[in-house]
Amino acid sequence: MSYLALGLLWAFGGPAYPFDAGGPGPGSTLLDPLPAAAGGGALAVSALVAGVIAVLAARGPLTRGPAIVAAVAGVCLAVLLPDVRIMMTAGYAPVMAVAALAGLVEWSMIASMLTWPSVNLVIVTVAGVCLMVLGARALMGGPERSGSVAGALRVGWYATAVAVAVPVIYAVTRFGWLLGVPVGISDEFLVYIDEITGIGAGLGALGLIGAILTLGLVRPWGETWPRWIPFLRGRPIPAWLPAYTALAVALPITSAGLMYVRKKITGEQMGPVGADDELGAWLPEMLWPLWGVALAVAGLAYLARRRHAAALARRP
């Protein structure tokens, strides 16, 4: 409930407000364009809703109404409100740490990510995820519904195909730039961004690794630990592990993508100067919300398929 007090404090002009309070430009998050009074009030209301949901959950299973409120509030806090900083913390920081060790960037660039506004977004996102979990568990609880393993596999295949294709498209552009090939951009712009193409390629590599792991959601090797993993080789992978990992990764991808879409719509500068005129510099990011949603659907389809198959196996 500390955010209830902080929200009220910020609404009445208190210090350390973590958003832009209606400063110049549309802002990166949904609260940035709002004055502190409105933004602080919204945070206070969100904290109050979260507190009520937590009390109800402690007393017993949530009924349908509170469960829906929890799920919607969770989506607002964990998906719609944040911006790319959540992804930067999880993705950029490791890449930039390697780049700093190699002397390509300064360590101060990493420290610049650990600001109070960024930490605040992490806290808000975690709170949103908790609300989403409470709501989803209540809405999906109860007796096991009949389903189709084939149906879950079919949905999972379509979603997985999208969740693999988008990061591959992103990686192709960034790897091309690193190799001196102006994929989707002009030769002049490639020269202009030459010093940062390594960072983009690093992010593309992470995307490719994620794409390969995503394939495991529809392949047999995604259900059994591979032979090269000591102690676990040959054992079944817990169904929740790949599914929850996919959902955890889908959240920041979707948030970052929605931020890029908002910036493109409002005409705000994205990336280096001139990037807005280079198709390859902004179009792949426009696909990130689709990537995030597809990854979440693929994870849920995997979980449903594994659970249904396990239920059938237990039947006499």
Backbone bond lengths (Angstrom), bond angles and torsions (degrees), N, CA, C in turn:
res aa  C-N    CA-C-N  psi(-1)  N-CA   C-N-CA  omega(-1)  CA-C   N-CA-C  phi
1 M - - - 1.466 - - 1.529 111.64 -
2 S 1.323 116.88 2.75 1.464 118.92 -179.87 1.519 111.31 -62.06
3 Y 1.327 117.61 -31.91 1.467 119.62 -179.68 1.521 111.88 -73.06
4 L 1.318 118.02 -19.88 1.464 119.81 172.72 1.520 109.38 -65.79
5 A 1.333 115.77 -45.94 1.470 119.90 177.79 1.525 111.40 -66.38
6 L 1.343 116.63 -42.41 1.458 119.45 179.32 1.523 111.74 -64.93
7 G 1.334 116.58 -41.08 1.463 119.82 178.60 1.511 111.93 -60.36
8 L 1.332 116.23 -43.72 1.471 119.88 177.94 1.530 110.66 -66.00
9 L 1.331 116.24 -38.88 1.461 120.08 177.90 1.523 110.72 -60.60
10 W 1.326 116.40 -47.08 1.460 120.28 -179.90 1.523 111.66 -67.81
11 A 1.332 116.93 -35.28 1.461 119.91 179.42 1.520 111.67 -62.56
12 F 1.333 116.24 -28.76 1.471 120.55 -179.49 1.532 111.96 -102.05
13 G 1.340 115.77 22.73 1.456 119.94 172.09 1.507 115.55 89.00
14 G 1.319 118.82 17.21 1.463 121.70 -179.98 1.524 111.99 -68.55
15 P 1.330 117.64 167.02 1.467 122.05 -176.42 1.526 112.95 -79.15
16 A 1.337 114.76 169.04 1.470 124.14 173.08 1.523 113.46 66.13
17 Y 1.340 117.56 29.33 1.460 119.77 175.58 1.522 108.20 -63.97
18 P 1.352 118.69 125.83 1.469 120.61 -168.90 1.520 115.66 -86.82
19 F 1.328 118.25 5.90 1.457 120.66 178.50 1.529 109.62 -118.27
20 D 1.333 117.20 175.38 1.464 120.84 -171.37 1.520 114.36 -76.72
21 A 1.336 117.29 -12.12 1.476 122.01 177.33 1.523 112.21 55.57
22 G 1.343 115.76 48.33 1.451 119.47 174.69 1.506 114.43 71.38
23 G 1.319 117.03 25.49 1.458 120.42 178.64 1.513 111.31 -67.45
24 P 1.340 117.53 -177.58 1.457 120.86 -179.14 1.523 111.82 -61.22
25 G 1.306 115.96 140.42 1.457 120.62 -178.77 1.513 111.20 88.56
26 P 1.345 116.80 159.51 1.459 121.02 -177.88 1.516 114.14 -72.36
27 G 1.340 118.50 -14.95 1.459 120.38 179.18 1.504 112.71 82.02
28 S 1.338 115.42 162.09 1.463 120.67 -176.70 1.521 112.39 -87.48
29 T 1.340 118.37 -33.58 1.459 121.50 179.94 1.520 109.54 -104.95
30 L 1.316 115.38 170.78 1.470 119.75 -179.40 1.519 112.15 -68.94
31 L 1.338 118.11 -23.04 1.463 120.41 -178.35 1.523 112.74 -90.34
32 D 1.313 118.95 -15.99 1.463 120.91 -177.31 1.531 113.74 -58.88
33 P 1.342 119.10 -41.75 1.463 118.42 -178.91 1.533 113.94 -72.09
34 L 1.337 117.95 -12.14 1.460 121.13 -176.48 1.521 111.12 -88.26
35 P 1.333 117.75 148.26 1.467 119.48 173.32 1.520 110.56 -64.98
36 A 1.327 115.77 159.86 1.461 120.51 -175.94 1.521 111.93 -59.16
37 A 1.328 117.15 -33.92 1.472 119.79 -179.59 1.521 110.80 -61.20
38 A 1.356 116.59 -44.04 1.462 120.39 -179.71 1.526 110.76 -73.55
39 G 1.333 116.78 -44.29 1.453 119.80 -179.18 1.515 112.55 -65.35
40 G 1.338 117.00 -43.46 1.451 120.22 177.48 1.514 111.64 -63.25
41 G 1.328 116.58 -38.79 1.459 120.30 177.31 1.515 111.71 -63.79
42 A 1.348 116.21 -40.62 1.463 119.93 178.94 1.532 110.91 -63.92
43 L 1.317 116.89 -40.46 1.460 120.12 177.85 1.523 111.58 -66.06
44 A 1.329 116.05 -38.69 1.465 119.78 178.83 1.522 110.77 -64.45
45 V 1.324 116.76 -43.29 1.468 120.41 178.22 1.522 110.38 -63.39
46 S 1.338 116.48 -42.24 1.467 120.15 178.76 1.524 110.90 -61.49
47 A 1.328 116.30 -41.77 1.465 120.02 178.99 1.518 110.94 -65.34
48 L 1.337 117.05 -38.75 1.463 120.61 178.21 1.524 110.72 -63.80
49 V 1.335 116.97 -44.38 1.469 121.20 178.04 1.530 110.05 -60.85
50 A 1.333 116.19 -44.74 1.464 119.65 179.68 1.517 111.14 -61.94
51 G 1.329 117.33 -39.71 1.457 120.83 179.11 1.512 112.24 -64.50
52 V 1.333 116.59 -43.31 1.467 120.77 179.18 1.524 110.31 -63.66
53 I 1.343 116.26 -44.35 1.466 120.40 178.83 1.524 110.69 -60.64
54 A 1.332 116.85 -41.92 1.465 120.74 -179.89 1.523 111.22 -62.83
55 V 1.334 117.22 -40.86 1.466 120.95 178.81 1.520 110.30 -64.97
56 L 1.333 116.65 -44.06 1.467 120.39 179.84 1.528 110.77 -64.12
57 A 1.346 116.48 -40.40 1.468 119.93 179.89 1.523 111.28 -66.42
58 A 1.337 117.19 -32.97 1.458 120.70 179.19 1.527 111.42 -69.14
59 R 1.319 116.14 -26.87 1.464 119.93 -178.91 1.521 112.98 -83.25
60 G 1.314 117.56 -19.41 1.457 120.90 -178.74 1.510 110.45 159.33
61 P 1.339 116.89 179.26 1.466 120.48 -179.62 1.531 111.14 -57.54
62 L 1.331 115.90 140.32 1.459 120.40 179.28 1.521 110.14 -70.46
63 T 1.328 115.64 140.33 1.459 119.40 172.00 1.520 109.50 -77.37
64 R 1.324 117.55 174.95 1.457 121.14 -172.92 1.531 112.56 -60.76
65 G 1.334 117.63 -43.54 1.462 120.75 -177.98 1.520 112.83 -59.88
66 P 1.340 118.30 -58.79 1.471 119.76 177.50 1.520 113.34 -59.53
67 A 1.339 117.48 -32.30 1.461 120.20 179.33 1.523 110.64 -65.53
68 I 1.328 116.57 -41.17 1.467 120.06 178.22 1.524 110.33 -65.54
69 V 1.347 116.24 -42.36 1.467 120.04 178.28 1.527 110.14 -60.73
70 A 1.333 116.37 -43.11 1.462 120.31 179.94 1.527 111.12 -62.62
71 A 1.329 116.77 -43.88 1.465 120.32 -178.71 1.526 111.38 -65.28
72 V 1.339 116.22 -44.37 1.470 119.97 -179.19 1.522 110.65 -65.91
73 A 1.345 116.74 -44.91 1.466 120.12 178.47 1.521 110.67 -62.29
74 G 1.326 116.76 -38.15 1.458 120.52 178.76 1.513 112.33 -64.21
75 V 1.328 117.02 -42.65 1.466 121.06 177.70 1.524 110.39 -62.44
76 C 1.336 116.95 -41.67 1.465 120.44 179.53 1.527 111.53 -62.04
77 L 1.334 116.61 -42.93 1.461 120.71 -176.45 1.532 112.47 -78.06
78 A 1.323 117.24 -38.14 1.465 120.16 -172.71 1.517 113.81 -95.20
79 V 1.333 118.46 -19.69 1.460 120.42 -175.09 1.529 112.02 -119.81
80 L 1.329 117.15 -52.22 1.459 120.12 -173.22 1.528 112.96 -78.53
81 L 1.330 117.72 -38.46 1.466 120.56 -175.53 1.524 113.83 -73.39
82 P 1.340 121.13 -48.11 1.475 120.68 -172.02 1.522 113.05 -66.52
83 D 1.321 114.23 173.91 1.455 120.84 175.95 1.521 109.49 -127.37
84 V 1.318 116.63 -158.54 1.462 121.37 -173.17 1.524 112.94 -69.07
85 R 1.339 118.67 -12.25 1.456 120.31 -176.11 1.531 112.45 -63.41
86 I 1.328 118.05 -28.67 1.461 119.68 176.46 1.528 109.51 -64.83
87 M 1.322 116.09 -45.03 1.459 119.69 177.80 1.522 110.73 -67.33
88 M 1.318 117.59 -36.30 1.457 120.40 179.20 1.522 110.59 -61.79
89 T 1.331 115.60 -41.06 1.458 119.38 -179.76 1.519 110.89 -64.01
90 A 1.347 115.95 -41.28 1.464 119.81 -176.65 1.520 113.29 -83.84
91 G 1.344 117.41 -31.56 1.452 120.72 -174.55 1.511 114.97 -109.51
92 Y 1.329 116.11 -48.82 1.457 119.65 -176.53 1.528 111.68 -67.32
93 A 1.341 116.82 -40.54 1.462 119.51 -174.05 1.531 112.33 -57.35
94 P 1.348 119.85 -49.01 1.475 118.51 177.90 1.530 112.50 -62.08
95 V 1.342 116.03 -41.29 1.464 119.18 -179.97 1.523 110.62 -63.45
96 M 1.346 115.66 -43.43 1.455 119.36 -178.35 1.532 111.26 -71.99
97 A 1.329 116.91 -27.98 1.469 119.16 175.20 1.520 110.42 -64.50
98 V 1.333 116.96 -42.76 1.463 120.78 176.73 1.525 110.04 -63.75
99 A 1.362 115.08 -42.02 1.465 118.94 179.18 1.523 111.10 -64.10
100 A 1.338 116.90 -36.52 1.464 120.25 178.68 1.527 110.69 -67.81
101 L 1.330 117.08 -40.30 1.461 120.40 177.46 1.526 111.31 -62.90
102 A 1.343 115.00 -31.73 1.458 119.66 179.19 1.533 112.07 -84.76
103 G 1.332 115.68 -2.76 1.456 119.59 178.86 1.509 114.59 80.74
104 L 1.349 116.60 14.77 1.463 119.68 -178.27 1.515 112.43 -82.59
105 V 1.332 117.96 -29.36 1.463 122.00 179.13 1.526 108.70 -136.96
106 E 1.327 115.77 166.58 1.455 121.06 178.33 1.524 110.57 -86.29
107 W 1.345 116.20 147.43 1.468 120.80 177.51 1.519 111.36 -62.48
108 S 1.309 117.12 -24.59 1.463 120.48 -179.86 1.521 111.86 -62.64
109 M 1.336 117.18 -25.32 1.463 120.28 178.08 1.519 110.69 -66.40
110 I 1.341 116.85 -33.89 1.464 120.20 177.80 1.521 110.18 -73.29
111 A 1.335 116.44 -42.78 1.462 120.07 179.23 1.517 111.19 -61.75
112 S 1.333 116.56 -30.07 1.469 120.01 -178.74 1.527 112.10 -66.30
113 M 1.333 117.22 -18.17 1.466 120.31 177.87 1.528 111.99 -76.93
114 L 1.327 116.88 -24.56 1.467 120.46 -173.03 1.524 110.99 -91.81
115 T 1.313 116.55 53.13 1.456 121.79 177.63 1.520 109.62 -92.41
116 W 1.330 116.79 164.57 1.460 120.80 178.87 1.532 112.40 -58.82
117 P 1.360 119.64 -44.48 1.467 117.60 177.00 1.524 113.42 -57.84
118 S 1.342 117.37 -37.60 1.464 120.12 179.12 1.522 111.40 -70.16
119 V 1.326 116.62 -43.52 1.469 120.37 177.64 1.522 110.25 -62.22
120 N 1.321 116.56 -39.34 1.463 120.81 178.11 1.531 111.10 -59.18
121 L 1.336 116.14 -41.79 1.462 119.20 179.31 1.521 111.44 -63.78
122 V 1.329 116.89 -37.39 1.466 120.31 177.63 1.529 109.87 -62.79
123 I 1.337 116.67 -43.83 1.465 120.66 179.90 1.525 110.77 -62.85
124 V 1.330 115.70 -45.31 1.474 120.37 -179.82 1.526 110.28 -63.46
125 T 1.332 116.73 -39.78 1.465 120.25 179.97 1.523 111.06 -65.24
126 V 1.325 117.31 -43.16 1.465 121.01 178.60 1.528 110.07 -61.04
127 A 1.333 116.70 -42.79 1.470 120.40 177.45 1.523 110.51 -61.16
128 G 1.331 116.14 -41.96 1.457 119.79 178.41 1.510 112.82 -63.12
129 V 1.322 116.42 -41.30 1.468 120.46 178.81 1.528 110.21 -62.70
130 C 1.324 116.98 -41.84 1.473 120.19 178.66 1.525 111.00 -60.78
131 L 1.330 116.81 -42.07 1.469 120.08 178.14 1.530 110.76 -65.02
132 M 1.331 116.33 -42.06 1.464 119.65 178.89 1.516 111.12 -61.13
133 V 1.330 117.36 -41.71 1.463 121.11 -179.71 1.523 110.60 -64.33
134 L 1.350 116.43 -44.92 1.467 119.69 178.66 1.525 111.27 -60.09
135 G 1.327 115.83 -45.89 1.460 119.68 -179.61 1.515 112.61 -66.57
136 A 1.339 116.98 -44.37 1.463 120.38 -177.92 1.517 111.58 -64.99
137 R 1.335 116.87 -40.91 1.465 119.46 179.69 1.517 111.37 -62.19
138 A 1.329 116.35 -40.35 1.462 119.36 -179.95 1.521 111.50 -69.34
139 L 1.335 116.86 -40.31 1.459 120.39 -177.84 1.521 112.28 -72.87
140 M 1.343 116.47 -29.36 1.460 120.13 -177.66 1.524 112.31 -99.51
141 G 1.322 117.25 1.28 1.454 120.52 -176.70 1.510 112.21 -75.66
142 G 1.323 113.70 -170.92 1.451 118.35 179.53 1.512 111.53 90.71
143 P 1.328 116.36 -170.22 1.458 120.35 -177.73 1.522 111.20 -61.75
144 E 1.311 116.36 149.32 1.461 120.77 178.90 1.516 109.41 -64.62
145 R 1.306 113.99 130.19 1.457 119.46 178.77 1.518 108.27 -84.99
146 S 1.310 115.47 148.77 1.450 119.05 176.65 1.511 108.87 -69.66
147 G 1.285 116.45 144.55 1.447 119.99 -179.01 1.501 110.38 -153.42
148 S 1.283 115.77 -173.51 1.447 121.72 -176.72 1.513 109.71 -127.29
149 V 1.322 116.17 122.58 1.453 119.87 175.41 1.521 109.50 -62.03
150 A 1.324 116.85 -40.96 1.464 120.90 179.53 1.531 110.91 -62.53
151 G 1.340 115.89 -39.85 1.460 119.67 179.61 1.513 111.75 -65.46
152 A 1.335 116.64 -44.35 1.462 120.27 178.49 1.516 110.98 -63.70
153 L 1.330 116.75 -37.40 1.458 120.36 179.13 1.524 110.66 -66.96
154 R 1.331 116.48 -39.50 1.472 120.54 -179.86 1.531 110.86 -64.90
155 V 1.342 116.71 -47.66 1.462 120.35 177.57 1.533 110.16 -61.55
156 G 1.335 115.55 -42.34 1.450 119.85 179.96 1.516 112.62 -61.52
157 W 1.340 117.01 -37.57 1.460 120.21 179.34 1.526 111.12 -63.16
158 Y 1.340 116.89 -47.64 1.464 119.99 -179.32 1.527 110.92 -61.78
159 A 1.336 116.10 -46.99 1.460 120.15 -178.43 1.525 110.83 -65.39
160 T 1.328 116.54 -40.37 1.460 120.45 -180.00 1.524 110.81 -64.37
161 A 1.331 116.90 -39.21 1.468 120.09 179.30 1.524 110.89 -58.89
162 V 1.328 116.73 -42.50 1.467 120.59 178.59 1.527 110.39 -68.72
163 A 1.340 116.02 -43.40 1.463 120.81 -177.70 1.523 112.30 -66.98
164 V 1.320 117.96 -19.48 1.464 121.89 176.11 1.530 110.23 -90.10
165 A 1.319 116.88 -39.98 1.461 121.00 -174.40 1.528 112.70 -64.71
166 V 1.338 117.55 -41.59 1.463 119.99 -174.73 1.525 112.47 -63.89
167 P 1.342 120.00 -50.35 1.477 118.09 178.09 1.522 112.91 -65.07
168 V 1.336 117.89 -28.29 1.462 120.04 177.07 1.526 109.83 -66.07
169 I 1.335 116.55 -41.97 1.470 120.67 177.07 1.524 109.95 -60.22
170 Y 1.328 116.60 -45.41 1.461 120.85 178.96 1.527 110.41 -60.97
171 A 1.336 116.57 -45.56 1.466 120.72 -176.96 1.527 111.26 -64.92
172 V 1.327 117.70 -37.79 1.469 120.51 -179.82 1.521 110.67 -59.71
173 T 1.330 117.02 -43.51 1.468 119.14 179.55 1.524 110.75 -65.28
174 R 1.321 118.14 -45.85 1.472 121.07 -175.41 1.525 111.96 -70.89
175 F 1.317 118.22 -38.67 1.461 120.01 176.38 1.527 110.73 -66.58
176 G 1.333 115.39 -38.41 1.451 119.52 177.84 1.520 111.59 -59.81
177 W 1.342 116.34 -43.86 1.463 119.94 179.34 1.525 111.08 -62.29
178 L 1.344 116.38 -41.68 1.464 119.83 -179.40 1.526 110.84 -61.64
179 L 1.342 115.98 -34.24 1.470 120.92 -178.59 1.520 112.44 -87.84
180 G 1.340 115.74 4.44 1.455 119.30 178.31 1.510 114.79 85.91
181 V 1.330 117.14 12.53 1.464 121.35 178.53 1.522 108.32 -100.17
182 P 1.328 119.48 119.01 1.470 122.05 -176.14 1.533 112.73 -79.07
183 V 1.323 116.66 69.56 1.462 120.85 -178.90 1.533 109.65 -68.77
184 G 1.312 116.98 111.23 1.463 121.79 177.33 1.512 115.21 76.78
185 I 1.312 118.06 3.80 1.465 121.12 -179.26 1.539 109.26 -135.36
186 S 1.311 115.47 169.16 1.459 120.39 179.84 1.525 110.66 -83.68
187 D 1.315 116.00 161.39 1.457 120.85 177.43 1.526 110.98 -62.01
188 E 1.322 115.91 -37.07 1.457 120.45 -178.97 1.527 111.24 -65.66
189 F 1.316 116.62 -41.25 1.462 119.87 -179.44 1.524 110.47 -69.58
190 L 1.330 117.23 -33.91 1.463 120.53 178.15 1.530 110.22 -63.02
191 V 1.316 116.69 -40.85 1.466 120.17 177.06 1.519 110.07 -64.55
192 Y 1.332 116.38 -38.39 1.467 121.66 -177.34 1.527 111.67 -64.80
193 I 1.334 117.51 -35.56 1.476 120.67 -176.13 1.521 111.85 -102.02
194 D 1.320 117.34 15.49 1.468 120.89 -174.17 1.525 112.71 -53.00
195 E 1.344 118.37 -37.27 1.459 121.17 -174.26 1.527 113.04 -71.97
196 I 1.311 118.17 -19.02 1.467 120.18 -176.47 1.527 112.80 -111.44
197 T 1.332 118.09 4.88 1.464 118.98 -179.29 1.529 111.86 -65.39
198 G 1.344 117.06 -26.90 1.461 119.77 178.33 1.517 111.97 -65.16
199 I 1.325 116.16 -39.11 1.471 119.99 178.44 1.523 110.08 -65.44
200 G 1.331 116.58 -43.55 1.459 119.92 177.81 1.514 112.19 -61.28
201 A 1.343 116.17 -39.82 1.462 119.56 178.08 1.525 111.23 -66.24
202 G 1.336 116.72 -35.65 1.456 120.01 176.56 1.514 111.75 -62.61
203 L 1.318 116.57 -42.18 1.459 120.30 176.99 1.529 110.80 -66.88
204 G 1.342 115.97 -36.87 1.456 119.17 176.25 1.511 111.75 -62.93
205 A 1.351 116.25 -37.40 1.464 120.24 177.71 1.524 111.16 -64.02
206 L 1.336 116.41 -41.71 1.465 119.51 176.41 1.525 110.59 -61.57
207 G 1.335 115.92 -39.44 1.461 119.54 177.97 1.514 111.90 -63.16
208 L 1.339 116.71 -40.39 1.465 119.97 178.82 1.529 111.67 -66.46
209 I 1.337 116.59 -40.30 1.462 119.83 176.52 1.529 109.78 -60.79
210 G 1.344 115.63 -43.66 1.459 119.65 177.28 1.514 112.03 -62.32
211 A 1.327 117.29 -38.24 1.465 120.68 179.42 1.520 111.08 -63.91
212 I 1.345 116.24 -41.60 1.468 119.92 178.65 1.524 110.66 -63.91
213 L 1.339 116.26 -44.18 1.466 119.56 178.80 1.529 110.92 -65.07
214 T 1.320 116.93 -33.46 1.466 120.78 179.44 1.523 110.66 -62.65
215 L 1.329 117.25 -34.53 1.465 120.32 178.11 1.521 111.58 -59.05
216 G 1.320 116.94 -27.21 1.461 120.14 179.22 1.522 113.34 -63.88
217 L 1.322 117.63 -17.08 1.462 120.53 179.06 1.528 112.40 -69.81
218 V 1.336 116.78 -15.45 1.467 119.66 180.00 1.529 112.17 -127.72
219 R 1.323 116.60 7.17 1.449 120.29 -179.24 1.536 110.73 -115.45
220 P 1.335 117.69 152.74 1.474 119.81 -179.50 1.521 113.14 -58.02
221 W 1.356 118.15 -34.25 1.456 118.90 -178.99 1.519 112.52 -68.30
222 G 1.333 117.17 -9.11 1.456 120.72 175.09 1.520 112.83 -84.60
223 E 1.340 116.96 1.95 1.462 121.33 -179.97 1.521 112.95 -115.97
224 T 1.325 117.17 -11.91 1.463 121.69 -177.85 1.522 108.89 -133.78
225 W 1.327 116.32 135.62 1.462 119.84 179.24 1.522 109.62 -62.14
226 P 1.334 118.00 132.87 1.470 120.40 -178.74 1.528 112.91 -67.03
227 R 1.314 115.91 164.38 1.464 121.66 -174.12 1.521 113.94 -66.66
228 W 1.341 116.66 -23.86 1.465 118.62 -175.42 1.527 113.24 -84.30
229 I 1.344 118.03 1.47 1.461 120.66 177.33 1.525 109.07 -97.57
230 P 1.330 118.26 114.47 1.474 120.74 -177.31 1.526 112.10 -61.02
231 F 1.305 116.07 148.43 1.468 125.49 174.34 1.532 113.78 69.68
232 L 1.327 118.04 -29.15 1.463 120.50 -176.82 1.526 112.67 -104.14
233 R 1.306 117.77 -13.04 1.461 121.71 -173.44 1.526 111.63 -52.03
234 G 1.333 114.50 131.57 1.455 120.48 177.48 1.510 115.49 84.95
235 R 1.320 117.53 -12.32 1.465 120.02 -179.51 1.530 110.62 -85.15
236 P 1.332 117.90 153.47 1.464 119.88 178.62 1.529 111.20 -66.02
237 I 1.299 115.93 138.61 1.465 120.86 173.79 1.529 107.69 -78.66
238 P 1.335 119.31 129.90 1.464 120.01 177.38 1.527 110.69 -54.54
239 A 1.314 117.03 132.93 1.470 120.37 -174.94 1.517 112.64 -58.76
240 W 1.330 116.49 -31.84 1.456 119.35 -175.72 1.522 112.82 -72.59
241 L 1.353 117.18 -25.54 1.462 119.98 -172.48 1.533 112.81 -65.30
242 P 1.341 119.95 -56.26 1.463 118.80 177.57 1.530 112.30 -64.63
243 A 1.341 116.26 -37.14 1.462 119.08 -177.15 1.522 111.76 -65.86
244 Y 1.326 116.63 -48.55 1.467 119.91 -178.92 1.528 111.51 -69.12
245 T 1.333 116.42 -32.51 1.464 119.15 176.06 1.523 110.39 -64.24
246 A 1.326 116.25 -43.39 1.465 120.49 178.25 1.528 110.72 -61.09
247 L 1.328 117.12 -42.51 1.458 120.51 179.63 1.523 110.83 -66.34
248 A 1.334 117.08 -40.55 1.467 120.84 -179.72 1.526 111.05 -63.30
249 V 1.329 117.04 -39.14 1.463 120.66 179.58 1.526 110.75 -74.80
250 A 1.330 116.89 -33.41 1.466 120.91 -177.63 1.523 112.15 -63.39
251 L 1.341 117.54 -33.14 1.465 120.22 -176.05 1.529 112.57 -62.62
252 P 1.339 120.05 -56.03 1.464 118.77 -179.26 1.525 113.14 -66.62
253 I 1.335 117.34 -30.55 1.468 119.52 177.32 1.526 109.92 -63.10
254 T 1.333 116.16 -45.39 1.467 120.26 -179.82 1.510 111.02 -65.67
255 S 1.333 117.86 -44.04 1.463 121.42 179.61 1.522 111.35 -59.83
256 A 1.338 116.09 -46.45 1.461 120.31 179.87 1.524 110.46 -62.94
257 G 1.325 116.32 -43.66 1.456 119.62 179.98 1.515 112.70 -62.53
258 L 1.333 116.94 -42.06 1.469 120.29 178.47 1.522 111.04 -63.61
259 M 1.342 116.71 -35.80 1.463 119.66 177.11 1.525 110.46 -63.80
260 Y 1.336 116.55 -44.53 1.460 119.98 179.18 1.527 111.20 -62.62
261 V 1.319 116.50 -39.60 1.466 120.15 178.34 1.529 110.14 -63.63
262 R 1.345 117.04 -44.12 1.468 120.05 178.50 1.524 110.55 -60.65
263 K 1.312 116.82 -43.82 1.461 120.33 -179.08 1.528 111.04 -64.49
264 K 1.318 117.02 -39.19 1.458 120.03 179.70 1.522 110.64 -66.24
265 I 1.326 116.43 -41.12 1.462 120.79 -179.80 1.519 111.29 -65.15
266 T 1.330 116.49 -41.27 1.461 120.52 -177.82 1.524 112.79 -83.79
267 G 1.328 117.51 -6.43 1.455 120.45 177.99 1.509 114.67 79.16
268 E 1.349 118.13 16.61 1.456 120.49 179.57 1.519 110.57 -76.78
269 Q 1.324 115.77 148.53 1.458 121.96 -179.12 1.523 111.06 -61.28
270 M 1.335 116.33 132.08 1.462 122.05 176.32 1.523 108.56 -122.78
271 G 1.309 116.52 123.25 1.448 120.07 177.52 1.515 112.72 74.21
272 P 1.333 117.09 -160.93 1.464 120.81 -178.67 1.526 111.73 -61.66
273 V 1.301 115.89 159.42 1.459 120.85 177.74 1.530 109.24 -58.41
274 G 1.320 115.36 130.54 1.455 120.38 -179.72 1.507 114.25 95.98
275 A 1.333 117.72 -9.75 1.466 120.50 -177.40 1.517 111.79 -64.90
276 D 1.331 117.44 -29.82 1.463 120.19 -178.00 1.524 112.53 -63.68
277 D 1.319 116.93 -21.02 1.461 120.82 -179.42 1.521 112.89 -96.26
278 E 1.322 116.65 2.71 1.465 121.93 -178.40 1.524 109.13 -113.18
279 L 1.333 116.42 111.57 1.471 121.34 -173.07 1.519 112.41 -55.73
280 G 1.309 117.19 -44.62 1.461 120.13 -177.52 1.502 113.98 -69.18
281 A 1.344 117.17 -16.08 1.460 120.86 -177.75 1.517 112.25 -84.27
282 W 1.339 117.90 -17.39 1.469 118.64 -177.92 1.530 114.54 -130.37
283 L 1.325 118.94 -25.69 1.465 120.17 -175.99 1.525 113.66 -62.57
284 P 1.356 119.77 -43.55 1.479 117.80 179.76 1.524 113.09 -56.72
285 E 1.339 118.07 -36.97 1.464 120.81 179.84 1.527 111.91 -67.55
286 M 1.324 117.62 -26.46 1.462 120.20 178.09 1.528 111.28 -65.90
287 L 1.327 116.68 -20.91 1.468 121.32 -179.67 1.519 112.74 -88.41
288 W 1.329 117.22 -5.98 1.462 119.23 -176.02 1.527 114.42 -62.28
289 P 1.343 120.20 -38.68 1.473 117.36 176.44 1.528 111.88 -59.65
290 L 1.341 116.64 -38.71 1.467 120.35 176.47 1.518 110.47 -63.49
291 W 1.324 116.40 -40.75 1.474 122.22 177.04 1.524 110.46 -59.36
292 G 1.333 116.69 -48.57 1.458 120.42 -177.85 1.519 112.70 -62.93
293 V 1.326 116.64 -45.55 1.466 120.30 179.60 1.524 110.83 -64.16
294 A 1.345 116.43 -43.71 1.469 119.79 179.65 1.525 111.15 -62.60
295 L 1.330 117.07 -39.99 1.464 120.37 179.40 1.524 110.96 -64.93
296 A 1.336 117.27 -40.39 1.455 120.76 178.11 1.527 111.07 -64.26
297 V 1.326 116.62 -44.11 1.471 120.80 178.89 1.529 110.22 -63.38
298 A 1.336 116.55 -41.88 1.462 119.87 179.27 1.527 111.11 -62.58
299 G 1.348 116.71 -40.50 1.452 120.00 178.14 1.516 112.58 -64.91
300 L 1.331 116.73 -43.00 1.467 120.54 179.34 1.527 111.03 -66.88
301 A 1.345 117.03 -38.65 1.460 120.18 178.36 1.533 110.26 -64.35
302 Y 1.327 116.80 -40.07 1.465 121.47 176.83 1.522 110.18 -60.55
303 L 1.329 116.56 -46.82 1.461 120.69 -178.71 1.522 110.78 -63.27
304 A 1.339 117.65 -44.21 1.464 121.25 179.90 1.524 110.79 -63.15
305 R 1.322 116.61 -42.24 1.461 120.55 -179.57 1.516 111.68 -64.47
306 R 1.337 116.74 -46.02 1.461 120.24 -179.53 1.527 111.33 -64.58
307 R 1.332 116.81 -43.14 1.467 119.79 -178.97 1.517 111.77 -66.93
308 H 1.327 116.27 -39.47 1.461 119.29 179.67 1.515 110.30 -66.72
309 A 1.325 116.25 -41.82 1.471 119.70 178.75 1.528 110.70 -63.53
310 A 1.333 116.79 -38.74 1.467 120.37 178.66 1.522 110.80 -66.16
311 A 1.346 116.77 -38.38 1.456 120.38 179.40 1.532 110.41 -65.50
312 L 1.337 116.84 -40.67 1.460 120.11 177.96 1.527 111.34 -65.07
313 A 1.332 116.44 -36.69 1.455 120.13 -179.46 1.526 112.26 -67.37
314 R 1.343 116.34 -27.97 1.468 119.37 -179.56 1.518 113.33 -80.70
315 R 1.330 116.82 -14.56 1.451 118.82 -178.26 1.525 110.76 -72.78
316 P 1.346 116.81 142.04 1.474 119.81 -179.33 1.535 111.71 -69.60
